[in-house]
Amino acid sequence: MKSVLKVFGIIALVAVIGFSFAACGGGDGNGDNDTYVSKDAGYTYELSFIKTDRTANTKGGDKYMFSVSDDKTKIASRSGTVKIEGDTITLTPPDSDSAEITVSIKDDELRNIKGRVRTKNDKDFYLPGGVSRTGISVLSGDFWYKTGQDGKAIITRYIGDGGAVTIPETIDDKPVTGIGNGAFQFREDITGVTIPDGVTVIGDGAFWVTGLTAVTIPNNVTVIGEMAFYYCKIISLTIPNSVKTIGEWAFGSCLSLTSISIGSGVTSIGYQAFGYSENLATITVASENTAFSSQNGILYNKTKTILIQCPTKITGAITIPGSVTNIGTFAFRSCKNITSLTIENGVTNIGDNAFFECSGITGGITIPDSVKNTGQMAFASCSNITSLTIGNGLTRIENGAFYYCEKLASVTIGNSVKSIGIGAFRKCAITTLTIPNNVTRIENGAFHYCTKLTSVTIGSGVTSIERNAFEWCNSLTSVTFATGSNIADANFEPQVFPEGEGLGFGGDTLKTAYRTGKAGTYTRSSNGTTWTKQ
């Protein structure tokens, strides 16, 4: 993934890791009971391996393809090394020293998968994942394929020389109707592909990380799988009317992609289907489409109540009309050429990372009274906004919502807010702050590293202040607890406020003073080491 989303934004990375397992070990959507044809060359199997660290966190995956001769005496492997003893095959991935994964072949099936392989760095392991539902494939020319119950061919692997590839209309007299999961993945030497008209399904990760600069999708394709064209070099894209489903991340991180035209038949667009395509300038949808629509290059649902995605390269001032109720997750991610933002009353939900890294927005942002929810990191890294007004509808300022808005100097919090989430305003430029009486909880690091903050007034309703809430606010010298303030000692966590000769390390002299002083104004000594009540 191209962008690291600072503290909280790890969604893209998780998506890729999750797919690694699915693509390596999953089926192709054509059924579990397919029948297969073998040739004299023998059988071909696919087995997935999941790479983990010692804490058992999945890090990636790989697929190993190996063929076995009819008499089970000869084998060939696509990667790594393989040895055969009787009905047992032992596989060693290329970056390991020991061979501990064994597979028993009996009755043309993979059975009794067991063992693990430690890698050469003595840190990671390969664990057996599962048997691919590719089953027994057949090699014909440059293509491995399998035969479905309908007698038609599904391409499972390409082994040719790359360049401009033409997928045949028929293979061994069988019409080609599907491109299986991962069939062309990681072939960056493939610059073009001709897909025959008979293909109806393009599987998960089919062209994942290839060198494709253009693709024509036939008007019989109904399904484009998850990450099917992820990280390709496609410049413009037309989705034909036959397509009904576009999977998650199907065209994600296509960094050269500038325009998308979506046909009339699409009824489902998966999460971040066009995400992280940093040069995307416009999305258009056929007017006959019953599920989706577009306006000014922006993708909406049909009724325009959900704003799904704004192309990254859109420019100028943006006004989100009150007819929109939901601004989707990552909807405006990294739209750095937007200069101003107006959200009209009527919007009720702003999704996670909705305006992440919209660094071109200057001036102020107002969140209207109609907004009830904002997602995590919703406005994070909007580095040039200077003021924020939160209306009287929002009840929680979510984790990291305004993280690293490094010029945000003025914040007005509405009277409906009850809690301020983890790191909500971390590394902002706030100078003075009033937390209204309706707020009850200030969470861990909410205003951490707001180095220009000089004074804070904490409302009487606050009953919990968590660790690091104002830590490293080095300029903070005055804290006022409003009349009626009564925070229980157990809920006034240690190391909340800065203390110690100008350093940001949290201390507890303010907490100690508050135990007896309660409401009132507390100031920090000239050497920064202690807090006392005035």
C-alpha positions in Angstrom: 0.0 0.0 0.0 1.2 3.5 -0.8 0.1 5.4 2.2 0.8 4.8 5.9 -2.2 6.2 7.7 -0.1 7.7 10.6 -1.4 6.1 13.8 -4.7 4.4 13.2 -4.9 4.0 9.4 -3.9 0.4 8.9 -7.1 -0.7 6.9 -5.3 -1.0 3.5 -2.5 -3.1 4.9 -5.0 -5.5 6.6 -6.9 -5.8 3.3 -3.8 -6.9 1.5 -2.7 -9.4 4.1 -6.2 -10.9 4.3 -6.3 -11.3 0.5 -2.9 -13.1 0.5 -4.6 -16.0 2.3 -7.8 -15.9 0.3 -6.0 -15.8 -3.1 -3.6 -18.6 -2.1 -6.0 -21.0 -0.7 -9.4 -20.1 -1.9 -11.7 -21.2 -4.6 -12.8 -19.4 -7.7 -16.5 -19.2 -7.2 -17.3 -22.0 -9.7 -18.3 -24.6 -7.1 -16.6 -27.2 -4.8 -17.6 -30.2 -6.8 -15.9 -29.5 -10.2 -14.6 -32.4 -12.1 -11.2 -32.3 -13.6 -9.3 -33.8 -16.5 -5.7 -35.0 -16.2 -3.2 -35.5 -19.1 -0.4 -38.0 -19.4 2.0 -35.5 -17.8 0.3 -36.1 -14.5 -1.5 -34.1 -11.8 -1.0 -30.6 -10.6 -1.8 -29.5 -7.1 -1.8 -26.1 -5.3 -1.1 -25.7 -1.6 -1.1 -22.4 0.3 1.4 -21.5 2.9 0.8 -18.7 5.4 3.9 -16.9 6.7 3.7 -15.9 10.3 6.1 -14.3 12.9 6.5 -15.8 16.3 3.6 -13.9 17.7 1.4 -15.8 15.2 0.5 -12.6 13.3 -0.1 -13.4 9.7 2.4 -11.5 7.5 1.7 -12.8 4.0 1.2 -15.9 2.0 2.5 -17.9 -1.0 1.2 -20.5 -3.4 3.2 -23.5 -4.3 2.3 -25.4 -7.5 3.8 -28.8 -8.0 3.1 -31.6 -10.5 3.3 -35.3 -9.9 3.9 -37.9 -12.6 1.3 -40.7 -13.0 3.6 -43.2 -11.3 4.4 -40.7 -8.6 8.1 -41.0 -9.1 8.8 -37.6 -10.7 7.8 -34.2 -9.5 8.3 -30.6 -10.6 7.9 -27.4 -8.5 7.0 -23.9 -9.4 9.0 -22.5 -6.5 11.0 -23.9 -3.6 12.2 -27.5 -3.5 10.1 -30.7 -3.3 11.0 -34.3 -2.7 8.8 -37.4 -2.9 9.0 -40.6 -0.9 6.2 -43.0 -1.7 2.9 -41.1 -1.2 4.5 -38.3 0.8 5.7 -35.0 -0.6 7.9 -32.7 1.4 8.0 -29.0 0.5 10.6 -26.4 1.4 9.9 -22.8 0.7 12.9 -20.9 -0.9 13.8 -18.9 2.1 14.0 -21.8 4.6 16.6 -24.1 5.9 14.5 -27.0 7.0 11.8 -29.0 5.2 9.0 -29.9 7.6 5.8 -29.5 5.6 4.6 -32.8 4.3 1.6 -33.7 2.1 0.3 -37.2 1.5 -1.0 -37.9 -2.0 -3.6 -40.7 -2.2 -6.4 -41.2 -4.7 -5.3 -38.0 -6.5 -6.0 -35.8 -3.5 -4.0 -33.9 -1.0 -4.3 -35.2 2.5 -2.7 -35.1 5.9 -1.1 -31.7 5.6 1.1 -31.1 8.6 4.3 -29.5 9.8 5.9 -26.1 9.6 9.0 -24.6 8.1 11.3 -22.2 9.9 12.8 -19.6 7.6 16.5 -18.7 7.4 16.1 -15.6 9.5 15.1 -17.9 12.4 12.2 -15.6 13.1 9.4 -16.4 10.7 7.5 -19.6 9.9 5.6 -21.0 7.0 2.5 -22.9 8.2 0.4 -25.0 5.9 -2.7 -23.1 4.8 -5.0 -25.3 2.7 -5.5 -27.0 -0.5 -6.7 -24.8 -3.4 -9.9 -25.8 -5.0 -8.2 -25.7 -8.3 -7.8 -29.4 -8.0 -6.2 -31.2 -10.9 -5.2 -28.8 -13.7 -4.1 -29.4 -17.2 -1.2 -27.8 -19.0 -2.0 -26.7 -22.5 0.6 -24.4 -24.1 1.2 -21.4 -21.9 -1.9 -22.0 -19.7 -2.8 -24.3 -16.9 -6.6 -24.8 -16.7 -9.3 -26.8 -15.1 -12.6 -28.1 -16.4 -15.8 -27.2 -14.6 -18.9 -29.3 -14.3 -20.2 -27.6 -17.3 -17.3 -28.9 -19.3 -15.9 -25.4 -19.8 -12.3 -24.2 -19.1 -11.1 -21.9 -16.3 -7.6 -20.6 -16.6 -5.7 -21.2 -13.4 -2.1 -20.2 -14.2 -0.2 -18.5 -17.0 3.4 -19.6 -17.6 4.2 -17.9 -20.8 6.8 -15.2 -21.6 4.7 -12.1 -20.8 4.2 -9.1 -23.0 0.9 -8.9 -24.8 -1.0 -12.0 -23.8 -4.0 -13.4 -25.7 -6.2 -15.8 -23.7 -7.6 -18.3 -26.2 -11.3 -18.5 -26.8 -11.1 -22.3 -26.5 -8.5 -24.6 -25.0 -8.4 -28.3 -25.9 -11.8 -27.7 -27.6 -13.3 -26.4 -24.4 -14.6 -22.8 -24.3 -12.8 -20.5 -21.8 -15.4 -18.9 -19.5 -13.3 -18.0 -16.4 -10.0 -16.6 -15.2 -9.2 -18.2 -11.9 -7.9 -16.6 -8.7 -4.4 -15.4 -9.1 -4.0 -16.8 -12.6 -1.7 -14.0 -13.7 -0.7 -12.5 -10.4 2.8 -10.9 -9.9 3.5 -11.1 -13.6 4.8 -7.6 -14.1 6.2 -8.5 -17.5 2.6 -8.8 -18.8 1.8 -5.5 -20.6 -1.4 -6.3 -22.2 -4.1 -8.9 -22.3 -6.9 -9.9 -24.7 -9.8 -11.6 -22.8 -12.1 -13.7 -25.0 -15.8 -12.8 -25.2 -16.8 -16.0 -23.6 -15.3 -15.1 -20.1 -18.0 -14.4 -17.5 -15.9 -14.4 -14.3 -12.5 -12.7 -13.5 -11.4 -14.2 -10.2 -9.9 -12.7 -7.1 -6.4 -11.3 -7.8 -6.5 -12.6 -11.4 -4.2 -9.8 -12.6 -2.9 -8.7 -9.2 0.4 -6.7 -9.6 0.8 -7.1 -13.3 2.2 -4.6 -15.9 -1.2 -4.1 -17.6 -1.6 -0.6 -19.0 -4.9 -1.2 -20.6 -7.6 -3.8 -20.5 -10.9 -4.4 -22.4 -13.4 -6.3 -20.3 -15.8 -8.3 -22.5 -19.5 -7.5 -22.3 -20.2 -11.0 -21.0 -18.2 -10.6 -17.7 -20.6 -10.5 -14.7 -18.1 -10.7 -11.8 -14.8 -8.9 -11.3 -13.3 -10.4 -8.1 -11.5 -8.9 -5.2 -8.2 -7.3 -6.1 -8.6 -8.6 -9.6 -6.5 -5.8 -11.1 -4.9 -4.4 -7.9 -1.7 -2.4 -8.5 -1.9 -2.5 -12.3 -0.9 0.3 -14.6 -4.2 0.8 -16.3 -4.8 4.4 -17.4 -8.5 4.4 -18.2 -11.2 1.9 -17.4 -14.6 1.0 -18.9 -16.8 -1.4 -16.9 -19.3 -2.9 -19.4 -23.0 -3.2 -18.8 -22.8 -6.9 -18.2 -20.8 -6.6 -15.0 -22.9 -6.9 -11.8 -20.3 -7.2 -9.1 -17.0 -5.4 -8.6 -15.1 -6.8 -5.6 -13.2 -5.1 -2.9 -10.0 -3.4 -4.0 -10.7 -4.7 -7.5 -8.8 -1.8 -9.1 -7.2 -0.5 -5.9 -3.8 1.2 -6.1 -3.9 1.5 -9.9 -1.7 4.6 -9.6 -1.9 5.5 -13.3 -5.7 5.3 -13.5 -7.3 8.6 -14.5 -10.9 7.8 -15.5 -13.5 5.2 -14.8 -16.8 4.6 -16.6 -19.3 2.3 -14.9 -22.0 0.5 -16.9 -25.7 0.2 -16.3 -25.6 -3.3 -14.8 -23.4 -2.9 -11.8 -25.3 -3.4 -8.5 -22.5 -4.1 -6.1 -19.2 -2.2 -5.7 -16.9 -3.5 -2.9 -15.0 -1.7 -0.3 -12.2 0.5 -1.8 -12.8 -1.0 -5.3 -11.0 2.1 -6.8 -9.1 3.1 -3.6 -5.6 4.6 -3.5 -5.7 5.4 -7.2 -3.9 8.7 -6.7 -4.3 10.1 -10.2 -8.0 9.3 -10.6 -9.8 12.5 -11.9 -13.3 11.4 -12.7 -15.9 8.6 -12.2 -18.9 8.4 -14.4 -21.9 6.0 -14.1 -24.4 5.2 -16.9 -27.7 7.0 -16.3 -29.6 3.7 -16.6 -27.8 2.2 -13.6 -30.3 1.5 -10.9 -27.8 1.3 -8.0 -25.2 4.0 -8.5 -24.9 7.5 -10.0 -22.3 10.2 -10.5 -22.2 13.9 -10.4 -19.3 16.2 -11.2 -17.0 13.1 -11.3 -18.0 11.9 -7.8 -19.5 8.4 -7.2 -22.8 8.2 -5.3 -25.5 5.6 -4.7 -28.5 6.1 -7.0 -30.4 8.5 -4.8 -27.3 10.5 -4.0 -27.8 10.0 -0.2 -24.4 8.2 0.1 -21.3 9.8 -1.2 -19.0 6.8 -2.0 -15.8 8.1 -3.5 -14.4 11.4 -4.7 -11.6 11.1 -7.3 -8.3 12.0 -5.8 -7.4 14.6 -8.5 -10.6 16.7 -8.1 -9.8 20.3 -7.5 -11.3 23.5 -6.0 -14.1 24.1 -3.4 -16.3 21.2 -2.4 -19.8 21.6 -1.0 -21.5 18.5 0.2 -25.3 19.1 -0.1 -27.7 18.4 2.7 -29.4 15.7 0.5 -26.3 13.5 1.3 -26.7 11.7 4.6 -23.6 9.5 4.6 -20.1 10.3 3.6 -18.4 7.0 3.0 -15.1 5.6 4.5 -12.1 7.0 2.7 -14.5 9.0 0.4 -12.1 12.0 0.0 -8.9 10.3 1.0 -5.8 12.3 -0.1 -7.9 14.7 -2.2 -5.1 17.2 -1.8 -6.3 19.7 -4.4 -9.6 20.5 -2.6 -9.2 24.1 -1.3 -12.3 24.5 0.9 -15.0 22.2 2.4 -18.6 23.0 3.2 -20.8 20.3 4.8 -24.4 21.3 4.7 -26.9 20.5 7.4 -28.5 17.1 6.6 -25.4 15.0 6.6 -25.6 12.5 9.6 -22.6 10.3 9.2 -18.9 10.9 8.2 -17.0 7.6 7.8 -13.6 6.6 8.9 -10.7 8.4 7.2 -13.3 10.2 5.1 -11.2 13.3 4.6 -7.8 11.8 5.6 -4.9 13.9 4.2 -6.9 16.5 2.4 -4.0 18.8 3.0 -5.2 21.5 0.5 -8.2 22.6 2.6 -7.5 25.9 4.2 -9.5 28.1 6.7 -12.2 26.6 8.8 -14.5 23.6 8.9 -17.9 23.4 10.5 -19.5 20.1 11.4 -23.3 20.9 11.3 -25.8 20.0 14.0 -27.2 17.2 11.8 -24.0 15.1 12.1 -24.4 12.3 14.7 -21.2 10.3 14.0 -17.7 10.9 12.7 -15.4 8.0 12.0 -11.9 7.4 13.3 -9.2 9.6 11.5 -12.1 11.4 9.7 -10.1 14.6 9.2 -6.6 13.4 10.2 -3.7 15.1 8.5 -5.8 17.9 7.1 -2.7 19.9 7.8 -3.9 23.4 6.7 -7.2 23.8 8.4 -7.0 26.6 11.0 -10.4 26.5 12.9 -13.0 23.9 13.7 -16.6 24.3 15.0 -18.4 21.1 16.1 -22.2 21.4 16.1 -24.7 20.2 18.7 -25.4 16.8 17.3 -22.2 14.9 17.6 -21.8 12.9 20.8 -18.3 11.6 20.4 -15.2 12.9 18.8 -13.6 9.7 17.5 -10.1 8.4 17.9 -7.6 10.4 15.8 -10.5 12.4 14.2 -8.3 15.5 13.9 -4.9 14.0 14.4 -2.0 15.9 12.9 -4.0 18.9 11.9 -0.9 20.9 12.6 -2.3 24.4 11.9 -5.6 23.8 13.7 -5.5 26.6 16.3 -9.1 27.2 17.3 -11.6 24.5 18.3 -15.2 25.0 19.5 -16.8 21.8 20.9 -20.5 21.5 20.7 -22.8 21.0 23.7 -23.8 17.4 22.7 -20.3 15.9 22.9 -19.8 13.4 25.7 -16.4 11.9 25.0 -13.2 12.9 23.3 -11.4 9.8 21.8 -7.8 8.6 21.8 -5.5 11.0 20.1 -8.5 13.0 18.8 -6.5 16.3 18.6 -2.9 14.9 18.9 -0.3 17.3 17.3 -2.7 20.2 16.7 -1.9 23.9 17.1 -4.6 24.7 19.6 -3.7 27.7 21.9 -6.6 27.9 24.3 -9.2 25.2 24.9 -12.6 25.0 26.7 -14.0 21.6 27.2 -17.8 22.1 27.8 -19.7 20.8 30.8 -21.4 18.1 28.8 -18.1 16.2 28.1 -17.7 13.4 30.6 -14.5 11.6 29.4 -11.2 12.7 27.9 -9.4 9.7 26.6 -5.7 8.6 26.3 -3.6 11.2 24.5 -6.6 13.2 23.3 -4.5 16.4 23.2 -1.1 14.9 23.3 1.7 17.0 21.9 -0.4 20.1 21.4 2.8 22.1 22.0 1.1 25.6 21.6 -1.6 25.0 24.1 -1.3 27.5 27.0 -4.5 27.2 28.9 -7.4 24.7 29.4 -10.7 24.9 31.0 -12.2 21.6 31.9 -16.0 21.5 32.3 -17.8 20.3 35.5 -19.2 17.2 33.8 -15.8 15.6 33.2 -15.5 12.5 35.4 -12.6 10.8 33.7 -9.2 12.0 32.4 -7.0 9.3 31.0 -3.2 9.0 30.9 -1.3 11.3 28.5 -4.4 13.4 27.7 -2.3 16.6 27.7 1.2 15.1 27.9 3.9 17.0 26.0 1.7 20.1 25.9 4.9 22.0 26.9 3.4 25.5 26.8 0.5 24.6 29.1 0.8 26.7 32.3 -2.9 27.1 33.4 -5.6 24.5 33.9 -9.0 25.5 35.3 -11.6 23.0 36.6 -15.1 24.5 36.4 -17.3 25.0 39.4 -18.8 21.6 40.5 -15.8 19.6 39.1 -15.4 16.4 41.1 -13.2 13.8 39.3 -12.7 10.7 41.4 -9.1 10.0 42.2 -9.3 6.6 40.5 -10.5 8.2 37.3 -7.9 11.0 37.3 -5.1 8.9 35.8 -1.4 9.6 36.3 0.8 11.4 33.8 -2.1 13.5 32.4 -0.4 16.9 32.4 3.1 18.0 31.5 5.5 18.5 34.3 9.3 18.8 34.7 11.4 21.8 33.6 9.6 22.4 30.3 9.6 18.7 29.3 6.5 17.0 28.3 6.7 14.0 30.7 3.5 13.7 32.7 3.7 14.2 36.5 1.2 14.0 39.3 1.5 17.2 41.3 -1.6 18.6 39.7 -3.5 15.5 40.5 -2.3 15.6 44.0 -3.3 19.3 44.4 -6.8 18.5 42.8 -7.5 15.9 45.5 -8.1 18.7 48.0 -8.6 21.7 45.8 -11.1 20.4 43.3 -12.6 23.3 41.2 -10.4 26.2 40.5 -7.4 27.3 38.5 -4.0 25.6 38.8 -0.8 27.0 37.4 2.6 25.5 36.7 5.7 26.9 38.4 8.2 28.8 36.4 10.6 25.9 36.3 7.7 23.7 35.2 8.1 21.1 37.9 4.9 21.6 40.1 1.3 22.6 39.8 -0.4 24.7 42.5 -3.9 26.1 43.0 -4.3 29.8 42.8 
